[in-house]
């Protein structure tokens, strides 16, 4: 089999598509033939050894994938060879022709989704779900700002919030991104490259502000985010690439809060519970991943360059 291998942290070119030993499913394990693997900004941080990540080298990148079960180890129940599945993490890394997972990391792929769409589920939709409901405490009727609503996590958050009966505001820097966010459920869309968009949000909410902000670039927006929160509001930091100075008085006068989140902090039981909640919504068409571009696995370096470009539109995936 072939897989992307990283022998040392660094630039995208450290990822090499090469022959590796074939994998075999052990006890409580599942072997999957990868049909598509998702590319996420966090993959680039791990590869580069930045943002606090220090991977154990060598390794194969990738948290997201979808494909067909190729082999099942002893003790695995309710899964069969040939099943269409997606994963929520793995034992061996997703940028490969085959990936080995614990059985608890394998979930049935809804019939309505392609393999590329399946590779866009775990990181994007689990992140959005955790940010909105588990960390942000968002409820039907709340005013939600998805600050960066055209990327994979942003689109997931827009869809989930709209399906749950929230009043969704989204931001994007390009007209294409704003149109996409509106298409997927945002009721109001603003241009976050325009510094006056904060004032516009206050106007559009009749001076009430927003209850929950799902924030993709806290180092750029957090200071101003606090000024548009409603009383008791919450900013959930999903993405951040640097430091920021804030005025805590903005939190105090609103009884507001800022919280962070990371999928790495979720237990397997929590992850599995979220996948069950998501499955029915995918099956009934309430949720639908947006695929921006497909690259061959051997082009992983180019995919890593693309995923970090500003103005993200949907999900980037790798195919073998």
Steps between C-alpha positions, in 0.01 A plus 500: 500500500595865469470774760620853568787488747651787697853434624556849642282803568519790260360640175236310299772333294598282799198285411605215271270253318681167535468126531438372853422165658143369467279531809307221672201536731563377853266453796216757495650659190371575149701537178353745248586555135509878477294660224549857623683675785420844636753782527472737797699801623595299810674250270734779390577605858590141595715456188684825566537437874334836579210621717618273783505175296799264520415183305674171566711444189474345250125508449220509242278812522123520489204474736214473247432225246225299338514170315414130501573250776772266378558292812362448850689379804373273780234647727356747249122498481240676283749569219570288192752485218376723217309745722518867402644688797670817618741539790548723802875469534715193449799301621713552190402827324253569220727619216546147371351228281399311816437618854480295821249609764358391829147375446370790707650742245298356210152624410258408224500747212146621423379375163436857388869595517794435269837386634641851459209638699555230761861614537362844590290387797713435805712811555265758350164383632619374838683829555193701403271285717727527804546874453129575466336262743756366747715810551276782380175367647312627194124446489212546257424868454852617586682747278817329378799651319717255309805720457651333195198325356626375164768251603430137590436565871314821422258335258446217749421752775259692276315181404483367856384832646232550236374142541470564875282809450758771565523841335826470309735779399811399307804684374730438205756710315397415143170531318521131415540417868212724603275349235594151620423582864162643400423195287560273799281687745652830614223758525740796506845498340771765550844568358754451779771672298300820554585635847152651531334157498495498880291820504274354231435189712398719794263691271354186345433350845331823615777573750451164673815331374550128457469219754777274370797568270681208338838661440744365238769773532509617860830684461333732249144529631477423872541855626210625289296181552459591866337830401219331305406234755159511662460475877622159611652437158782261414788503255624151414854508360531236229802646316788726596844579354649752743454718807238768557438771758147532640323723751349271769257782587302400188449156657416638841228738391326224304557207736650348186768238450766377260575130480724287285448156356702219347390163366806356674322558833199286408475143624424218255157469659430870441617477139284194435197670654542800269530274194167336587337840524649607167412179314125555493542859386725393213263219410204738480690765306517769768879492482714482186879550480633734234806372314723774366770299325648152469875431481675169444675368812837565336401870485459531878751788510289703258188417702668629817587824322142536377329434834689789661407757237259775613140492381441129564211343309392157626723197551816381325543124466769259381422196286736203440 
